[in-house]
Amino acid sequence: MNVVIFFLFGVIAVEMLTGSRPFTGKTSQELFTAILNQIFTISDSVAKDQRLYRMLRKCLAQDPAGRFSSAAEMRCELIPAIEAYSHVEYSSSADPDAVPTLLKLSGSHLSVSGNRVETRLAR
């Protein structure tokens, strides 16, 4: 799997958690320079959870060799980090044909089926 995917995941995750991008620049050149030269840092509220911070730093590592090498490797760090950070319940089904619910937040569910990710709000 291409490690660029893990970098992109890290960028999206940081923006979702903090409301801002991990690297900034007024032009494309400034942005690329920031990605190549700046050390990734994150807000104190997210940094307090070291598992999540470590996972995000690994996604956003400047050296591609320092990023996750597979989705399975990332999943081993991602699920515990999510559970610790957000106090959500991770669940999986014993039924291989069932659509697994990855996260249960109060009033919503995040599920994955093949290449499709689905969110539902409980009513």
MIRO-921213 format. One line per field, with one value per atom (N, C-alpha, C): x negated, y negated, z negated. Coordinates in nm, 3 decimals. Each point is the difference from the previous one (the first is absolute). Last residue first. Layout:
px: (X,...)
py: (Y,...)
pz: (Z,...)
***
This chain:
px: (3.209,0.118,0.081,-0.542,0.109,0.116,-0.372,0.039,0.116,-0.418,0.144,0.019,-0.394,0.032,0.151,-0.396,0.136,0.013,-0.370,0.012,0.136,-0.240,0.097,-0.001,-0.235,-0.065,0.090,0.110,-0.081,-0.074,0.289,0.040,-0.076,0.036,-0.074,0.047,0.181,-0.013,-0.080,0.166,-0.087,-0.024,0.398,-0.080,-0.085,0.311,-0.045,-0.086,0.210,0.087,-0.050,-0.347,0.137,0.078,-0.386,0.004,0.143,-0.311,0.133,-0.013,-0.301,0.009,0.145,-0.113,-0.132,0.007,0.325,0.008,-0.133,0.119,-0.052,0.019,0.290,-0.074,-0.051,0.092,0.060,-0.088,-0.110,0.083,0.064,-0.275,-0.083,0.080,0.098,0.058,-0.079,-0.084,-0.050,0.050,-0.080,0.098,-0.068,-0.162,-0.007,0.096,-0.142,0.068,-0.025,-0.142,-0.034,0.067,0.111,-0.004,-0.035,-0.145,0.101,-0.019,-0.251,0.085,0.116,-0.389,0.140,0.096,-0.491,0.022,0.146,-0.145,-0.054,0.034,0.124,0.071,-0.046,-0.227,0.135,0.076,-0.423,-0.012,0.136,-0.032,-0.022,-0.011,0.050,0.118,-0.024,-0.365,0.112,0.115,-0.399,-0.022,0.120,0.009,-0.042,-0.026,0.096,0.120,-0.035,-0.348,0.064,0.120,-0.216,-0.088,0.063,0.224,0.008,-0.087,-0.017,0.124,0.015,-0.497,0.121,0.121,-0.439,-0.028,0.121,-0.092,0.053,-0.028,-0.342,0.147,0.042,-0.458,0.045,0.151,-0.232,-0.036,0.046,0.046,0.101,-0.030,-0.149,-0.062,0.106,0.145,-0.061,-0.064,0.430,-0.147,-0.055,0.472,-0.053,-0.153,0.247,0.066,-0.068,-0.143,-0.046,0.064,0.137,-0.138,-0.054,0.424,0.004,-0.140,0.036,0.056,0.003,-0.134,-0.101,0.048,0.308,-0.105,-0.109,0.343,0.052,-0.108,-0.109,0.022,0.047,-0.060,-0.124,0.019,0.310,0.013,-0.118,0.015,0.006,0.016,0.011,-0.132,0.000,0.387,-0.022,-0.133,0.112,0.109,-0.016,-0.308,-0.020,0.109,-0.113,0.050,-0.017,-0.345,0.146,0.041,-0.442,0.044,0.152,-0.446,0.143,0.023,-0.423,0.035,0.147,-0.240,0.055,0.027,-0.174,-0.093,0.055,0.234,-0.134,-0.087,0.441,0.012,-0.138,0.018,0.041,0.008,-0.084,-0.117,0.033,0.351,-0.093,-0.125,0.306,0.060,-0.094,-0.119,-0.014,0.055,0.061,-0.141,-0.024,0.431,-0.032,-0.145,0.202,-0.009,-0.029,0.059,0.085,0.000,-0.055,-0.080,0.093,-0.029,0.064,-0.101,0.127,-0.102,0.071,0.263,-0.128,-0.115,0.527,-0.088,-0.133,0.488,-0.104,-0.091,0.366,0.058,-0.103,-0.034,-0.040,0.066,0.079,-0.015,-0.022,0.031,0.126,-0.008,-0.391,0.097,0.135,-0.334,-0.039,0.102,0.055,0.029,-0.033,-0.113,0.145,0.036,-0.451,0.040,0.149,-0.175,-0.044,0.042,0.080,0.088,-0.036,-0.284,0.127,0.101,-0.407,-0.024,0.131,0.007,-0.004,-0.027,-0.010,0.137,0.002,-0.409,0.060,0.142,-0.273,-0.003,0.054,0.134,-0.078,0.008,0.034,0.085,-0.089)
py: (-0.782,-0.087,0.040,0.026,0.070,-0.099,-0.015,-0.066,0.078,0.151,-0.009,-0.071,0.116,-0.056,-0.007,0.283,-0.051,-0.056,0.171,-0.040,-0.064,0.358,-0.104,-0.025,0.345,-0.130,-0.115,0.454,-0.004,-0.131,-0.065,0.118,-0.006,-0.254,0.020,0.128,-0.408,0.138,0.005,-0.323,-0.002,0.144,-0.292,0.120,-0.023,-0.296,0.023,0.125,-0.188,-0.048,0.022,0.030,-0.021,-0.059,0.303,-0.124,-0.020,0.412,-0.034,-0.124,0.271,-0.091,-0.021,0.327,-0.030,-0.083,0.372,-0.137,-0.029,0.373,-0.034,-0.148,0.349,-0.124,-0.042,0.522,-0.120,-0.120,0.457,-0.066,-0.128,0.296,-0.062,-0.072,0.088,0.037,-0.068,-0.091,0.135,0.049,-0.529,0.106,0.134,-0.490,0.080,0.116,-0.526,0.128,0.071,-0.433,0.066,0.134,-0.480,0.145,0.053,-0.486,0.066,0.149,-0.403,0.085,0.058,-0.281,-0.044,0.081,0.068,-0.143,-0.038,0.459,-0.077,-0.148,0.292,0.036,-0.084,-0.048,-0.055,0.028,0.194,-0.145,-0.067,0.470,-0.036,-0.151,0.140,0.034,-0.030,-0.065,-0.094,0.031,0.276,-0.120,-0.093,0.403,0.042,-0.118,-0.069,0.035,0.040,-0.079,-0.124,0.029,0.364,-0.061,-0.127,0.210,0.081,-0.058,-0.188,-0.039,0.078,-0.083,0.071,-0.052,-0.179,0.075,0.075,-0.485,0.136,0.069,-0.382,0.010,0.145,-0.165,-0.009,0.011,-0.012,0.125,0.003,-0.396,0.103,0.135,-0.487,0.110,0.109,-0.365,-0.058,0.108,0.087,0.002,-0.055,0.068,-0.122,-0.008,0.374,-0.027,-0.114,0.089,0.105,-0.016,-0.285,-0.033,0.104,0.078,-0.109,-0.040,0.326,0.053,-0.108,-0.126,0.086,0.054,-0.246,-0.087,0.080,0.236,-0.068,-0.088,0.214,0.100,-0.066,-0.266,0.035,0.103,-0.381,0.143,0.044,-0.447,0.064,0.151,-0.304,0.050,0.069,-0.223,0.126,0.061,-0.414,0.092,0.135,-0.365,0.067,0.101,-0.115,-0.070,0.084,0.095,-0.003,-0.067,0.077,-0.017,-0.011,0.141,-0.003,-0.016,-0.188,0.114,-0.014,-0.206,-0.025,0.132,-0.017,-0.053,-0.019,0.172,0.060,-0.042,-0.180,0.146,0.064,-0.462,0.029,0.150,-0.145,-0.028,0.032,0.023,0.112,-0.017,-0.357,0.119,0.120,-0.400,-0.015,0.123,-0.016,0.017,-0.012,-0.086,0.143,0.025,-0.432,0.049,0.149,-0.218,-0.089,0.042,0.334,-0.083,-0.084,0.421,-0.111,-0.073,0.492,-0.079,-0.110,0.285,0.020,-0.082,-0.161,0.092,0.015,-0.106,-0.066,0.105,0.102,-0.106,-0.077,0.405,-0.133,-0.115,0.483,-0.012,-0.143,0.109,0.035,-0.023,-0.060,-0.106,0.028,0.328,-0.121,-0.111,0.393,0.023,-0.122,-0.005,-0.007,0.016,0.055,-0.138,-0.017,0.437,-0.083,-0.145,0.298,0.031,-0.088,-0.022,-0.068,0.025,0.233,-0.143,-0.077,0.452,-0.020,-0.146,0.130,0.013,-0.026,0.032,-0.132,0.000,0.396,-0.072,-0.141,0.453,-0.123,-0.081,0.545,-0.118,-0.124)
pz: (-1.544,-0.015,-0.119,0.206,-0.067,-0.019,0.397,-0.125,-0.059,0.345,-0.026,-0.132,0.422,-0.132,-0.012,0.316,-0.020,-0.141,0.419,-0.140,-0.016,0.379,-0.035,-0.151,0.271,0.018,-0.043,-0.212,0.122,0.008,-0.357,0.077,0.132,-0.525,0.123,0.064,-0.387,0.045,0.130,-0.451,0.116,0.038,-0.306,0.026,0.123,-0.416,0.137,0.008,-0.413,0.106,0.142,-0.372,-0.042,0.116,0.146,-0.076,-0.043,0.200,-0.048,-0.087,0.414,-0.113,-0.038,0.330,-0.054,-0.126,0.240,-0.048,-0.067,0.403,-0.133,-0.033,0.304,0.019,-0.138,0.133,-0.058,0.031,0.110,0.100,-0.052,-0.273,0.104,0.107,-0.534,0.128,0.111,-0.453,0.026,0.135,-0.120,-0.003,0.025,-0.237,0.122,-0.017,-0.234,0.003,0.131,-0.366,0.126,-0.002,-0.265,-0.005,0.137,-0.240,0.082,-0.012,-0.189,-0.083,0.079,0.146,0.007,-0.084,0.011,0.019,-0.014,-0.025,-0.113,0.012,0.354,-0.123,-0.118,0.409,0.008,-0.129,0.041,-0.013,0.004,0.074,-0.141,-0.021,0.452,-0.080,-0.148,0.313,0.015,-0.094,0.049,-0.081,0.001,0.251,-0.134,-0.093,0.464,-0.076,-0.144,0.315,-0.046,-0.088,0.203,-0.100,-0.057,0.353,-0.121,-0.112,0.432,-0.069,-0.130,0.180,0.043,-0.079,-0.054,0.122,0.052,-0.295,-0.005,0.132,-0.092,-0.004,-0.012,0.059,-0.138,-0.016,0.423,-0.066,-0.146,0.274,0.027,-0.067,-0.179,0.073,0.023,-0.241,0.120,0.087,-0.326,-0.001,0.131,-0.170,0.059,0.001,-0.188,0.129,0.073,-0.436,0.091,0.138,-0.344,0.038,0.098,-0.186,0.097,0.046,-0.338,0.123,0.108,-0.433,0.062,0.135,-0.260,0.049,0.073,-0.219,0.117,0.062,-0.401,0.105,0.129,-0.397,0.070,0.109,-0.223,0.022,0.086,-0.095,-0.131,0.013,0.377,-0.038,-0.136,0.169,0.071,-0.044,-0.186,-0.033,0.068,0.087,-0.128,-0.031,0.517,-0.119,-0.126,0.392,-0.009,-0.130,0.391,-0.138,0.000,0.355,-0.030,-0.150,0.283,-0.084,-0.035,0.453,-0.133,-0.072,0.459,-0.099,-0.140,0.412,0.002,-0.117,0.059,-0.014,-0.010,0.093,-0.139,-0.024,0.437,-0.084,-0.146,0.308,0.019,-0.085,-0.004,-0.061,0.012,0.218,-0.146,-0.072,0.466,-0.032,-0.151,0.170,0.007,-0.039,-0.216,0.138,-0.004,-0.404,0.081,0.147,-0.436,0.088,0.086,-0.428,0.070,0.087,-0.304,0.068,0.077,-0.262,-0.070,0.060,0.000,0.072,-0.074,-0.241,0.079,0.063,-0.296,0.081,0.079,-0.306,-0.047,0.075,0.084,-0.145,-0.048,0.470,-0.066,-0.151,0.258,0.030,-0.067,-0.036,-0.076,0.024,0.253,-0.142,-0.085,0.462,-0.020,-0.147,0.117,0.026,-0.028,-0.023,-0.112,0.016,0.357,-0.113,-0.120,0.368,0.026,-0.111,-0.021,-0.019,0.019,0.097,-0.145,-0.034,0.453,-0.051,-0.151,0.228,0.018,-0.056,0.034,-0.128,0.011,0.291,0.013,-0.131,0.044,0.000,0.000)
***
